Amino acid sequence: MHAFQYVESQNAELGLIAKSLLQQPHNGTAIAIPSEWYQPIEQHVLLVKDSVFARQFYHFVQTEQAQQLIKSMGYR
């Protein structure tokens, strides 16, 4: 997030941040790094503590609604 703040405040000419952190509106141009340039980072969900709320969240992140939300934030 600091990289975004430095660029947005013009204290840096450019920064590298996760697309999910890109705030709207923003000044400047966002350029996606081609996916051929890097290996994808695998993300997993893990239930560490078995509580009612943890289990509900665990099941929620696996729903189509949650998957669409995750994708809309720039993740694949």
MARSETOR-720027 format. One record per residue: x, y, z of N, C-alpha, C, O in turn; residue number from 1. Coordinates in nm, 4 decimals, m for minus. Example, Ala and Ser with C-alpha at 12.3 -4.5 7.8 and 13.67 -1.06 7.14 Angstrom:
2
[node [1.3190 m0.5690 0.7800] [1.2300 m0.4500 0.7800] [1.3200 m0.3300 0.7800] [1.4236 m0.3319 0.8465] 1] [node [1.2850 m0.2250 0.7080] [1.3670 m0.1060 0.7140] [1.2900 0.0030 0.7870] [1.3409 0.1138 0.8039] 2] 
***
This chain:
76
[node [0.0820 m0.1189 0.0000] [0.0000 0.0000 0.0000] [0.0868 0.1257 0.0000] [0.0468 0.2290 m0.0537] 1] [node [0.2044 0.1169 0.0598] [0.2922 0.2339 0.0614] [0.3338 0.2739 m0.0795] [0.3422 0.3927 m0.1106] 2] [node [0.3599 0.1746 m0.1651] [0.3995 0.2058 m0.3027] [0.2916 0.2891 m0.3709] [0.3215 0.3862 m0.4403] 3] [node [0.1659 0.2503 m0.3505] [0.0552 0.3266 m0.4097] [0.0538 0.4701 m0.3562] [0.0358 0.5648 m0.4327] 4] [node [0.0725 0.4858 m0.2265] [0.0698 0.6194 m0.1660] [0.1837 0.7063 m0.2177] [0.1646 0.8255 m0.2418] 5] [node [0.3028 0.6473 m0.2349] [0.4159 0.7243 m0.2864] [0.3900 0.7718 m0.4291] [0.4193 0.8865 m0.4626] 6] [node [0.3355 0.6848 m0.5126] [0.3077 0.7228 m0.6504] [0.1933 0.8241 m0.6556] [0.2018 0.9245 m0.7263] 7] [node [0.0876 0.7976 m0.5813] [m0.0288 0.8867 m0.5819] [0.0080 1.0272 m0.5339] [m0.0467 1.1260 m0.5829] 8] [node [0.1004 1.0361 m0.4381] [0.1425 1.1672 m0.3859] [0.2550 1.2281 m0.4687] [0.3035 1.3367 m0.4369] 9] [node [0.2969 1.1589 m0.5747] [0.4026 1.2019 m0.6658] [0.5398 1.2064 m0.5993] [0.6282 1.2797 m0.6436] 10] [node [0.5577 1.1278 m0.4925] [0.6890 1.1140 m0.4300] [0.7681 1.0000 m0.4934] [0.8846 0.9793 m0.4595] 11] [node [0.7063 0.9266 m0.5846] [0.7725 0.8236 m0.6642] [0.7104 0.8265 m0.8032] [0.5920 0.8560 m0.8189] 12] [node [0.7910 0.7958 m0.9031] [0.7415 0.7992 m1.0409] [0.6583 0.6774 m1.0760] [0.5687 0.6855 m1.1600] 13] [node [0.6873 0.5640 m1.0121] [0.6098 0.4457 m1.0408] [0.6185 0.3490 m0.9254] [0.7118 0.3547 m0.8453] 14] [node [0.5201 0.2590 m0.9167] [0.5162 0.1611 m0.8092] [0.4559 0.0319 m0.8577] [0.3827 0.0294 m0.9566] 15] [node [0.4870 m0.0758 m0.7879] [0.4361 m0.2081 m0.8205] [0.3474 m0.2535 m0.7054] [0.3950 m0.2744 m0.5938] 16] [node [0.2165 m0.2690 m0.7334] [0.1215 m0.3098 m0.6300] [0.0283 m0.4172 m0.6845] [0.0170 m0.4361 m0.8056] 17] [node [m0.0371 m0.4862 m0.5942] [m0.1387 m0.5837 m0.6342] [m0.2591 m0.5103 m0.6912] [m0.2976 m0.4046 m0.6411] 18] [node [m0.3181 m0.5660 m0.7956] [m0.4362 m0.5038 m0.8562] [m0.5484 m0.4881 m0.7540] [m0.6266 m0.3933 m0.7606] 19] [node [m0.5556 m0.5814 m0.6598] [m0.6614 m0.5752 m0.5591] [m0.6461 m0.4541 m0.4670] [m0.7417 m0.4157 m0.3997] 20] [node [m0.5275 m0.3938 m0.4632] [m0.5052 m0.2753 m0.3795] [m0.5254 m0.1442 m0.4536] [m0.5240 m0.0370 m0.3933] 21] [node [m0.5440 m0.1532 m0.5837] [m0.5597 m0.0322 m0.6629] [m0.6901 0.0360 m0.6270] [m0.7982 m0.0212 m0.6414] 22] [node [m0.6783 0.1572 m0.5807] [m0.7959 0.2322 m0.5371] [m0.8477 0.3177 m0.6516] [m0.7708 0.3669 m0.7342] 23] [node [m0.9773 0.3341 m0.6550] [m1.0403 0.4191 m0.7562] [m1.0983 0.5403 m0.6865] [m1.1483 0.5238 m0.5753] 24] [node [m1.0963 0.6569 m0.7400] [m1.0201 0.6910 m0.8587] [m0.8715 0.7069 m0.8240] [m0.8364 0.7274 m0.7079] 25] [node [m0.7872 0.6975 m0.9225] [m0.6444 0.7177 m0.9011] [m0.5895 0.8023 m1.0147] [m0.6437 0.8039 m1.1253] 26] [node [m0.4829 0.8712 m0.9858] [m0.4157 0.9516 m1.0883] [m0.3106 0.8638 m1.1544] [m0.2409 0.7881 m1.0869] 27] [node [m0.2995 0.8736 m1.2838] [m0.1964 0.7972 m1.3518] [m0.2531 0.6814 m1.4310] [m0.3738 0.6721 m1.4534] 28] [node [m0.1645 0.5941 m1.4727] [m0.1996 0.4817 m1.5576] [m0.1608 0.3515 m1.4900] [m0.0485 0.3376 m1.4414] 29] [node [m0.2519 0.2569 m1.4865] [m0.2236 0.1238 m1.4335] [m0.1963 0.0311 m1.5508] [m0.2725 0.0283 m1.6475] 30] [node [m0.0886 m0.0441 m1.5424] [m0.0515 m0.1363 m1.6491] [m0.0400 m0.2762 m1.5892] [0.0331 m0.2970 m1.4924] 31] [node [m0.1119 m0.3708 m1.6466] [m0.1056 m0.5089 m1.5988] [0.0230 m0.5733 m1.6481] [0.0632 m0.5537 m1.7628] 32] [node [0.0870 m0.6496 m1.5615] [0.2061 m0.7243 m1.5996] [0.1594 m0.8513 m1.6706] [0.0757 m0.9242 m1.6173] 33] [node [0.2117 m0.8787 m1.7893] [0.1679 m0.9975 m1.8635] [0.1863 m1.1253 m1.7820] [0.2908 m1.1456 m1.7202] 34] [node [0.0857 m1.2101 m1.7822] [0.0893 m1.3321 m1.7011] [0.1994 m1.4280 m1.7451] [0.2368 m1.5170 m1.6687] 35] [node [0.2521 m1.4120 m1.8667] [0.3623 m1.4971 m1.9112] [0.4931 m1.4638 m1.8397] [0.5879 m1.5421 m1.8453] 36] [node [0.4993 m1.3501 m1.7735] [0.6220 m1.3054 m1.7079] [0.6413 m1.3636 m1.5677] [0.7479 m1.3467 m1.5085] 37] [node [0.5407 m1.4313 m1.5142] [0.5528 m1.4799 m1.3771] [0.4730 m1.6080 m1.3578] [0.3807 m1.6380 m1.4334] 38] [node [0.5105 m1.6820 m1.2556] [0.4365 m1.8019 m1.2165] [0.3235 m1.7569 m1.1232] [0.3467 m1.6744 m1.0348] 39] [node [0.2021 m1.8092 m1.1412] [0.0916 m1.7691 m1.0519] [0.1176 m1.8145 m0.9075] [0.1812 m1.9172 m0.8838] 40] [node [0.0679 m1.7375 m0.8141] [0.0767 m1.7723 m0.6725] [m0.0523 m1.8454 m0.6371] [m0.1616 m1.7907 m0.6517] 41] [node [m0.0389 m1.9682 m0.5910] [m0.1583 m2.0445 m0.5531] [m0.2096 m1.9962 m0.4183] [m0.1325 m1.9774 m0.3242] 42] [node [m0.3388 m1.9768 m0.4104] [m0.4039 m1.9345 m0.2873] [m0.4926 m2.0480 m0.2381] [m0.5599 m2.1138 m0.3174] 43] [node [m0.4926 m2.0703 m0.1087] [m0.5741 m2.1766 m0.0507] [m0.6479 m2.1226 0.0716] [m0.6075 m2.0229 0.1314] 44] [node [m0.7555 m2.1895 0.1070] [m0.8274 m2.1561 0.2286] [m0.8024 m2.2696 0.3277] [m0.7991 m2.3869 0.2905] 45] [node [m0.7849 m2.2324 0.4537] [m0.7553 m2.3302 0.5573] [m0.8348 m2.2943 0.6818] [m0.8306 m2.1804 0.7283] 46] [node [m0.9059 m2.3899 0.7346] [m0.9828 m2.3700 0.8585] [m0.8915 m2.4051 0.9751] [m0.8608 m2.5223 0.9969] 47] [node [m0.8482 m2.3042 1.0499] [m0.7538 m2.3245 1.1599] [m0.8270 m2.3495 1.2909] [m0.7904 m2.4378 1.3684] 48] [node [m0.9306 m2.2704 1.3141] [m1.0078 m2.2838 1.4383] [m1.1505 m2.3204 1.4004] [m1.2137 m2.2518 1.3201] 49] [node [m1.2002 m2.4271 1.4578] [m1.3350 m2.4725 1.4251] [m1.4370 m2.4041 1.5154] [m1.4646 m2.4489 1.6267] 50] [node [m1.4921 m2.2943 1.4641] [m1.6012 m2.2256 1.5332] [m1.7137 m2.2077 1.4322] [m1.6936 m2.2277 1.3124] 51] [node [m1.8300 m2.1706 1.4793] [m1.9445 m2.1515 1.3900] [m1.9125 m2.0460 1.2851] [m1.9377 m2.0669 1.1664] 52] [node [m1.8571 m1.9325 1.3281] [m1.8292 m1.8236 1.2344] [m1.7161 m1.8592 1.1380] [m1.7221 m1.8254 1.0198] 53] [node [m1.6140 m1.9268 1.1878] [m1.5034 m1.9679 1.1009] [m1.5535 m2.0653 0.9948] [m1.5173 m2.0533 0.8777] 54] [node [m1.6349 m2.1600 1.0341] [m1.6878 m2.2585 0.9390] [m1.7792 m2.1900 0.8369] [m1.7766 m2.2255 0.7191] 55] [node [m1.8599 m2.0924 0.8802] [m1.9464 m2.0196 0.7866] [m1.8624 m1.9447 0.6836] [m1.8934 m1.9461 0.5645] 56] [node [m1.7568 m1.8798 0.7295] [m1.6694 m1.8070 0.6373] [m1.5984 m1.9043 0.5432] [m1.5874 m1.8788 0.4232] 57] [node [m1.5508 m2.0149 0.5978] [m1.4842 m2.1189 0.5191] [m1.5749 m2.1655 0.4046] [m1.5297 m2.1800 0.2910] 58] [node [m1.7012 m2.1886 0.4350] [m1.7952 m2.2319 0.3316] [m1.8307 m2.1180 0.2362] [m1.8483 m2.1405 0.1164] 59] [node [m1.8410 m1.9961 0.2886] [m1.8738 m1.8815 0.2046] [m1.7687 m1.8587 0.0964] [m1.8041 m1.8360 m0.0193] 60] [node [m1.6398 m1.8643 0.1316] [m1.5362 m1.8344 0.0320] [m1.5345 m1.9353 m0.0821] [m1.4709 m1.9115 m0.1848] 61] [node [m1.6021 m2.0455 m0.0656] [m1.6080 m2.1467 m0.1703] [m1.7331 m2.1339 m0.2582] [m1.7497 m2.2099 m0.3536] 62] [node [m1.8208 m2.0381 m0.2265] [m1.9427 m2.0194 m0.3047] [m1.9131 m1.9437 m0.4344] [m1.8097 m1.8779 m0.4464] 63] [node [m2.0036 m1.9533 m0.5303] [m1.9897 m1.8804 m0.6558] [m1.9895 m1.7293 m0.6311] [m1.9155 m1.6558 m0.6965] 64] [node [m2.0721 m1.6830 m0.5370] [m2.0775 m1.5400 m0.5037] [m1.9407 m1.4910 m0.4569] [m1.8932 m1.3868 m0.5020] 65] [node [m1.8784 m1.5647 m0.3676] [m1.7470 m1.5255 m0.3165] [m1.6415 m1.5327 m0.4261] [m1.5548 m1.4458 m0.4343] 66] [node [m1.6481 m1.6356 m0.5106] [m1.5516 m1.6501 m0.6192] [m1.5609 m1.5326 m0.7159] [m1.4584 m1.4844 m0.7642] 67] [node [m1.6812 m1.4861 m0.7447] [m1.6993 m1.3701 m0.8315] [m1.6439 m1.2436 m0.7661] [m1.5823 m1.1606 m0.8329] 68] [node [m1.6657 m1.2293 m0.6363] [m1.6126 m1.1146 m0.5632] [m1.4603 m1.1156 m0.5668] [m1.3982 m1.0120 m0.5908] 69] [node [m1.4003 m1.2301 m0.5435] [m1.2554 m1.2437 m0.5460] [m1.2018 m1.2071 m0.6847] [m1.1029 m1.1348 m0.6962] 70] [node [m1.2665 m1.2565 m0.7884] [m1.2237 m1.2238 m0.9253] [m1.2384 m1.0756 m0.9554] [m1.1546 m1.0176 m1.0245] 71] [node [m1.3445 m1.0135 m0.9038] [m1.3663 m0.8706 m0.9289] [m1.2591 m0.7847 m0.8623] [m1.2394 m0.6692 m0.9000] 72] [node [m1.1900 m0.8410 m0.7635] [m1.0831 m0.7689 m0.6945] [m0.9468 m0.7897 m0.7616] [m0.8446 m0.7415 m0.7127] 73] [node [m0.9468 m0.8613 m0.8731] [m0.8236 m0.8780 m0.9489] [m0.7533 m1.0107 m0.9314] [m0.6452 m1.0309 m0.9868] 74] [node [m0.8118 m1.1015 m0.8558] [m0.7525 m1.2331 m0.8373] [m0.8111 m1.3308 m0.9372] [m0.9202 m1.3091 m0.9900] 75] [node [m0.7381 m1.4388 m0.9631] [m0.7874 m1.5416 m1.0549] [m0.8071 m1.6708 m0.9819] [m0.8483 m1.7700 m1.0419] 76] 
***
